[in-house]
Amino acid sequence: MKVYVGVESYTDEIGHIRPHVVHWLNGQRFEIQKVTEERRGVCSAFGGRGTRFTCLINGKIRYLYFEGPRWFVDAVKN
């Protein structure tokens, strides 16, 4: 499920973006411990084109997508 979220990120002087914190819909704040990969492409599961960041959040690998100007995550249904 594609869920748009708030993200704190850093953009350097040449335009490289690096996410640091994800703000979930209920107000929870999740620190990104590490970004292990960044790749341009299409999110085949949900559509959209942009950059996919492979992130370590709470010890788990999660995918965070930048579909400028918005960010979204692949939310797991319970």
Secondary structure, DSSP 8 states (H G I E B T S, - for coil): -EEEEEEEEEE-TT--EEEEEEE-TTS-EEEEEEEEEEEEEE-TTT--EEEEEEEEETTEEEEEEEETTEEEEE----
